């Protein structure tokens, strides 16, 4: 006997029942997003030109590349939140066998009776995010001897994201070889690691998504004052629209780079750096910003590099990476991503094998077990 009222009807999406109301709500959301993109493209029509440089395919030697990535996974138990972080770095080159380094850390946040209302999810997310970035940098550093370029997933600013840097709660236990007292300790460890990498090879950060648009503000002088008019206009919407109009080529190319010379020109959170923390960021300036398209129909990726690279230097480096990027995205980063990934299901099975299956999650009546 069904306990569902007959007035409910469901769509089957991938074998999962989806209520009509959800479909209607998502249609409204999709329509709103489409309207925002259309408004953005109307604004973009006023832009007639943006300089670019074609990649030089088949020119130069294949560089030795180190790429790293990390993944995080979490599980709520009745007494604690358990999490794990896995980082992988690989080195690829035309000569010599590929090299691989892995590192993993884990932790738990045990909430005492008095503190059961504290935002455990937020605390674990922030600490584990900093730890993951630190692990990516330190793991890649182990493979830099003889390398030319170090590739990182995300923008350089995602590694240096700044904000409130509170104490790490004593209830949060980590397997790190050292105990950070505050998030600032972890932030400074990341910054020191990036400075070390920069002293040995060329670090290059390739981001699939963006938090800040640089070209929109350059080509639209009043962009900051006209957010409502622009709608969803950002660098990626702008570049893809211009390529559809034929204003940008359908061959591998980069956009003319921009340079962030001062701390005051960095994304907003980094403008609030304490004087002591500025000493970690200023040696990375200026930062070169560009976008690259490795294929005729593949998306653009934001590229940020510490230091000032001329358009010719940037074209040379990214041209040398093209043999690794024929699919549209650098293969070393793709492989590092696939090797570091731990799924929620794998994590649950691992916790169960380690003897934690007797600890309730509170979701057993819903059929969710370790």
Residue pairs with C-beta under 8 A, 6 or more apart in sequence:
8 19
8 20
9 20
10 17
10 18
10 19
10 20
11 17
11 18
11 20
11 23
12 18
33 232
35 231
36 231
36 232
37 231
37 232
37 237
38 231
39 229
39 230
39 231
39 232
39 233
40 230
40 231
40 232
40 233
40 234
40 237
40 238
40 241
41 233
41 237
41 241
43 220
43 226
43 229
43 230
43 231
43 233
44 233
44 237
44 238
44 241
44 242
46 220
47 219
47 220
47 238
47 242
47 247
48 247
49 247
50 215
50 219
50 239
50 242
50 247
50 248
50 255
50 256
51 255
51 256
52 248
52 249
52 253
52 254
52 255
52 256
53 253
53 254
53 256
53 311
53 312
53 314
53 315
54 249
54 251
54 252
54 253
54 315
55 251
55 252
55 253
55 254
55 292
55 294
55 315
55 318
55 319
55 322
56 315
56 316
56 319
57 252
57 319
57 322
59 319
60 316
60 319
60 320
61 94
61 320
62 93
62 94
62 320
62 323
62 324
63 93
63 147
63 148
63 149
63 317
63 320
63 321
64 91
64 92
64 93
64 94
64 96
64 146
64 147
64 148
64 149
65 91
65 92
65 93
65 147
65 148
65 149
65 150
65 151
65 321
65 324
65 330
65 332
66 89
66 90
66 91
66 140
66 143
66 144
66 147
66 149
66 150
66 151
66 201
66 332
67 89
67 90
67 92
67 140
67 150
67 151
67 152
67 330
67 332
67 333
67 335
67 336
68 87
68 88
68 89
68 90
68 136
68 137
68 139
68 140
68 150
68 151
68 152
68 153
68 336
69 87
69 88
69 136
69 153
69 333
69 336
69 337
69 340
70 85
70 86
70 87
70 88
70 132
70 133
70 135
70 136
70 340
71 85
71 86
71 132
71 337
71 340
71 341
71 342
72 83
72 84
72 85
72 128
72 129
72 132
73 83
73 84
73 342
73 343
73 344
73 346
73 347
74 81
74 82
74 83
74 121
74 124
74 128
75 81
75 82
75 83
75 344
75 347
75 348
75 351
75 361
75 370
76 361
76 362
77 356
77 359
77 360
77 361
78 359
78 360
78 361
78 362
79 110
79 111
79 359
80 108
80 109
80 110
80 111
81 108
81 109
81 111
81 120
81 121
81 124
82 106
82 107
82 108
82 351
82 356
83 106
83 107
83 108
83 109
83 124
83 128
84 104
84 105
84 106
84 107
84 342
84 347
85 104
85 105
85 106
85 128
85 131
85 132
85 135
86 102
86 103
86 104
86 340
86 341
86 342
87 102
87 103
87 104
87 132
87 135
87 136
87 139
87 340
88 100
88 101
88 102
88 139
88 336
88 339
88 340
89 100
89 101
89 102
89 136
89 139
89 140
89 142
89 143
89 336
90 98
90 99
90 100
90 101
90 143
90 332
90 335
90 336
90 339
91 98
91 99
91 100
91 143
91 147
92 98
92 324
92 331
92 332
93 146
93 147
99 143
100 339
101 139
101 140
101 142
101 143
102 139
102 339
102 340
103 135
103 138
103 139
105 131
105 135
105 174
105 175
105 176
106 174
106 175
107 124
107 127
107 128
107 172
107 173
107 174
107 175
108 172
108 173
109 120
109 123
109 124
109 169
109 171
109 172
109 173
110 171
110 173
111 118
111 120
111 171
112 171
115 171
118 169
123 169
123 172
124 172
126 183
127 168
127 172
127 174
127 183
127 186
130 183
130 186
130 187
130 190
131 174
131 176
131 186
133 158
133 159
133 190
134 186
134 189
134 190
134 193
136 152
136 153
137 152
137 159
137 190
137 193
137 194
137 197
138 193
140 150
140 152
140 197
141 193
141 196
141 197
141 200
144 150
144 197
144 200
144 201
147 200
147 201
148 201
148 202
149 201
149 202
149 203
149 204
149 317
149 320
149 321
150 197
150 201
150 202
150 203
150 204
151 204
151 205
151 206
151 330
151 332
151 333
152 159
152 203
152 204
152 205
152 206
153 205
153 206
153 207
153 208
153 333
153 336
153 337
154 205
154 206
154 207
155 205
155 207
155 210
155 211
155 302
155 304
156 194
156 203
156 205
156 284
156 287
156 304
156 305
156 306
157 211
157 212
157 266
157 267
157 270
157 304
158 205
158 207
158 211
159 190
159 194
159 205
160 187
160 190
160 191
160 194
160 270
160 281
160 284
161 269
161 270
162 187
162 269
162 270
162 272
162 273
162 277
163 269
163 272
164 183
165 182
165 183
165 184
165 187
166 182
166 183
167 181
167 182
168 179
168 180
168 181
168 182
168 183
168 185
174 180
180 186
180 189
184 277
187 277
188 277
188 280
191 277
191 280
191 281
192 280
194 203
194 284
194 306
195 280
195 283
195 284
197 203
198 283
198 284
198 306
198 307
202 305
202 307
202 317
203 305
203 306
204 303
204 304
204 305
204 317
205 303
205 304
205 305
206 292
206 301
206 302
206 303
206 329
206 330
206 333
207 301
207 302
207 303
207 304
208 299
208 301
210 234
210 235
210 236
210 302
211 267
212 267
213 223
213 233
213 234
213 235
213 238
214 235
214 258
214 260
214 289
215 235
215 238
215 239
215 255
215 258
215 291
216 223
216 230
216 233
216 234
216 235
216 238
217 223
217 224
218 258
219 238
220 226
220 230
223 230
223 233
235 291
235 300
235 302
236 291
236 299
236 300
239 248
239 255
239 291
239 293
239 300
240 299
240 300
242 248
243 249
243 250
243 293
248 255
248 293
250 296
250 297
251 296
252 292
252 293
252 294
252 295
252 296
252 319
252 322
253 292
253 293
254 290
254 291
254 292
254 293
254 303
254 311
254 314
254 315
254 318
255 290
255 291
255 292
255 300
256 290
256 311
257 288
257 289
257 290
257 309
257 310
257 311
257 314
258 288
258 289
258 290
259 286
259 287
259 288
259 289
259 308
260 266
260 285
260 286
260 287
260 289
261 285
261 286
262 285
263 270
263 271
263 273
263 278
263 281
263 282
263 285
264 271
266 281
266 287
270 281
273 281
284 306
284 307
285 306
286 307
286 308
287 304
287 305
287 306
287 307
288 303
288 304
288 305
288 306
288 307
288 308
288 309
288 314
289 302
289 303
289 304
290 302
290 303
290 314
291 300
291 301
291 302
291 303
292 300
292 301
292 303
292 318
293 299
293 300
293 301
293 328
294 301
294 322
294 325
294 326
294 327
294 328
294 329
294 330
295 326
295 327
295 328
298 327
298 328
298 329
299 328
301 329
303 314
303 318
305 314
309 317
321 330
324 330
324 331
324 332
325 331
327 334
348 369
348 370
349 370
351 357
351 370
352 369
352 370
356 370
357 369
357 370
359 370
361 368
361 369
361 370
